[in-house]
C-alpha cells in the first residue's frame, strides 16, 4: 500500500507558531509570578488569601478547560479551528490584566471588599483567556507536523518563543524595579503591564501567521470534520484509557512544578537578596548564566529526541538536572550568613570578586538549570504524540481536549507554586511576601532550601518514575503514524472509519 505518512511544516511555520507559547508566557510572568505580591502589597489583600486564591481558582479551571477543549474540537469556521482561540484568548487576557494592574489600585482603601471582589473576578476572567490561548499551543502541533525529526524542533523554537515572552519580562522586571518602582508599588505594575500586553499581541500575530496554512480540515485527524464530535462526558474515559497521556501529565506537572517554584520571584528575592545580600548584583547575572547553559542542552535534547525519541531525551536530561541539584542543595546547607566564603559573590567594592563557593554554585546551578530549562517545555510537543495515539486508539481527532487536559495540569501546578511559596513564608512568621529589600529572617534559609531544591528534585523524581513505562518511543510513534495514514487514506477512498480501524490495526496489516 503506497501511503504518505508524513506531514511536514515549512521552516517559518516551525519558527513562528511556537511564539504562541511566548505570548501566553508573558502573562505567566505578569500574573503567576507577581499576582500574590501585587494583591498583598498593593491592594492590601491578606498574604495567605492572595496565594491560596491563585490555586483555588483552578477549581474554576476544571470547569472551563473541558468546555473550551470540546468547543475547539467542534470548531471549524472561516478562521479554521485554532486561530479564533488564539485571538479571543489574547484579547481577554489583555483586558483583564490592564484592568487588574492599572485600574484596581485606584479603588479606595476603605472599599476593601471591592478590591477583593475585583482581584478574584478579574483573575477568573484572565483564566478563561489563558485557557483559550494556551490550549492551542498543545493542540495545534497535531496539524503543524507529525515528522519525528521536526517535532523535537518544536522544543527549541518553543523555548525561543518563551524567551521572547517570559525571558523578556523577567529581564525587564528588575530593571523596572530599580529605575521606576519596587514590586510592592502600584507604579511597577502600571509601567510593566503595557509592555507585556504589547509584546504578547505581537507574538500572537506572528504565531497566527505560522499556523495559518495548516489550520485546514485536510490536516484534521483521519476524516476531517467528521472526527470532531466528542462529548465532554468522555473526558474521564479518555484519561482512563490513554495511558501515555496519564504519564505525560505527571511528567509535565513535575517539570513545570520544578520550574515555577524555583523561578518564583519571592524565592529568588529570598535567595539572592535576603540570604546572599545582593539581589541587584546576582539576579540578572544568574538568570543570564542559566540561559547560556541551556543553549547546549537544547541542542542535545533535540539530537537525542531525533535519534532515540522524546522519552529518552526527557529522562536523560531531567536526570542530569537532578544530579546537579544535589550539589546546589549541599551548597545551600553550607551557607552561613555574613561569612564571605559561604555566600555568593560576583562583584565587590573593588570590582569583580568571586570565591570557591560561587564557582561551585555556578557550575552546579548552571548545568542543572540548563538541563531542566531545556526539558521544562519538552512535554508540550509530546502532547501531539499522545493526541496521535488517541486517534490511533479510538479513531477520534480531539486535539482540543488533549491540549486542555495537559493545560489543566500545567496551570494547576503553576498556580500551586504561589500557594506553596505563600504558606512557606507565613510559616516563618512573615506577614508580607519578601522583596529584594526585605532583611533576612530566621528560618528563611530552610524555606529556600525546600523551595529552590528539594521540591524541584522531588518533582523530577516523579517525572522519571512516570516516564519509565511511557510507551510512545520513537519507533512506536513511527508505527502509529503509518497506521493512522493508512486509515486516513482508506476513509478518503470511501471506507467508513470503523472499517478502516478494523482493517489496519498493526503495521503488519499494512505490509500485508
Number of C-alpha atoms within 10 A of each C-alpha: 7 7 14 12 19 14 16 17 20 11 10 11 21 24 20 22 29 31 30 31 32 30 31 29 25 29 25 22 22 22 20 23 22 20 21 28 28 25 24 21 18 18 24 17 21 15 23 22 17 24 27 20 19 24 21 15 17 21 11 13 23 15 11 17 25 24 16 20 27 22 20 26 24 18 18 18 12 10 13 18 24 29 23 19 24 26 17 15 24 26 18 18 25 21 15 18 23 18 15 26 28 18 13 19 21 11 14 11 12 8 9 14 12 14 22 18 11 17 22 18 15 19 20 18 15 24 22 19 23 26 27 28 27 27 29 28 27 27 29 23 26 25 23 26 22 21 17 21 17 20 25 24 22 24 25 24 20 25 25 19 25 22 20 20 26 25 21 17 23 20 15 15 20 20 15 17 20 12 9 14 17 19 23 21 17 20 18 22 26 17 17 19 22 16 14 24 21 14 18 27 19 13 23 27 19 19 26 22 15 24 25 17 13 23 21 19 16 12 16 22 26 26 22 17 18 14 18 22 14 16 13 15 9 12 16 9 10 17 15 11 13 16 17 22 25 20 21 22 24 22 26 30 27 26 29 28 27 27 22 23 28 22 17 20 26 24 24 23 24 27 26 20 24 23 25 22 23 19 20 16 15 19 21 16 12 16 16 14 18 21 18 15 20 22 15 14 21 25 15 16 26 24 17 19 24 20 15 14 23 26 23 19 22 26 19 16 23 25 20 16 25 23 15 21 24 16 18 23 20 13 18 21 13 12 18 14 13 11 9 14 15 19 24 25 21 17 13 10 6 6 8 9 12 16 14 13 18 18 14 15 21 18 16 21 23 24 24 27 28 24 29 28 26 28 29 23 22 29 24 26 22 25 27 24 26 23 27 24 24 23 20 23 15 13 21 21 27 25 32 29 28 27 28 30 24 25 28 24 20 22 25 21 23 24 26 23 28 29 24 16 24 25 18 19 24 14 13 14 12 15 14 20 25 25 20 23 14 15 13 17 14 10 12 21 20 14 20 24 19 16 23 25 22 19 17 25 26 14 22 26 17 18 24 20 14 20 20 12 13 16 14 21 16 19 13 12 20 18 16 23 24 20 23 25 21 26 30 24 18 21 19 14 9 10 14 14 20 12 13 21 23 11 14 20 17 14 15 10 11 16 8 6
